Amino acid sequence: MPRQILLVRHYQSQANADGRLDGKVDSPLSERGRERATRLAAFMASREIGPATLIASPLSRAAPPPK
């Protein structure tokens, strides 16, 4: 079976929404970023991708939302 690679950058952070370019500061996602991340999560859940390896940033904007 061929392997698939899916690259996803985090969506808009609050710092970006405020016009700041902070790449190392732990700025949370903006409302728009959360909406887009939710849509991506629904898309990924609808696919049968099987076992996967996830490599993510340690910043909070790359973590799943609390339940």
C-alpha positions as CSV (number, residue, x, y, z in Angstrom):
1,M,0.0,0.0,0.0
2,P,1.4,3.4,-0.9
3,R,2.2,5.8,2.0
4,Q,0.6,9.2,2.2
5,I,2.1,12.3,3.7
6,L,-0.1,15.1,4.9
7,L,1.6,18.3,5.9
8,V,-0.5,20.8,7.8
9,R,0.6,24.1,9.2
10,H,-1.2,25.4,12.2
11,Y,-4.0,27.8,11.3
12,Q,-4.1,31.5,12.2
13,S,-2.7,32.3,15.7
14,Q,-4.0,35.2,17.8
15,A,-0.6,36.9,17.4
16,N,-1.0,36.6,13.6
17,A,-4.5,37.9,13.8
18,D,-3.2,40.9,15.8
19,G,-0.6,41.6,13.1
20,R,2.4,40.2,15.0
21,L,4.8,37.6,13.5
22,D,5.6,35.5,16.5
23,G,6.9,32.0,15.6
24,K,8.3,31.0,18.9
25,V,5.8,32.6,21.3
26,D,3.0,30.2,22.5
27,S,0.1,32.2,21.0
28,P,-3.2,30.3,20.9
29,L,-5.2,29.9,17.7
30,S,-7.5,32.8,16.9
31,E,-11.3,32.2,16.5
32,R,-10.7,31.8,12.7
33,G,-7.9,29.4,13.4
34,R,-10.0,27.3,15.7
35,E,-12.8,27.1,13.1
36,R,-10.4,25.9,10.4
37,A,-8.8,23.4,12.7
38,T,-12.2,22.0,13.6
39,R,-12.9,21.6,9.9
40,L,-9.6,19.8,9.4
41,A,-10.3,17.5,12.3
42,A,-13.7,16.6,10.8
43,F,-12.0,15.9,7.4
44,M,-9.4,13.7,8.9
45,A,-11.9,11.8,11.0
46,S,-13.9,11.0,7.8
47,R,-10.9,9.4,6.2
48,E,-9.8,5.8,6.9
49,I,-6.1,6.5,7.3
50,G,-5.3,3.6,9.7
51,P,-2.2,3.8,11.8
52,A,-0.4,7.1,11.5
53,T,2.7,8.9,12.8
54,L,2.0,12.4,14.0
55,I,4.9,14.9,14.3
56,A,3.7,18.2,15.9
57,S,5.0,21.4,17.4
58,P,5.1,21.5,21.2
59,L,3.2,24.8,21.2
60,S,-0.4,24.8,22.4
61,R,-1.8,25.9,19.1
62,A,-0.8,22.5,17.7
63,A,-2.4,20.5,20.4
64,P,-6.0,19.1,20.3
65,P,-8.5,21.3,22.1
66,P,-9.5,20.2,25.6
67,K,-12.7,18.1,25.9
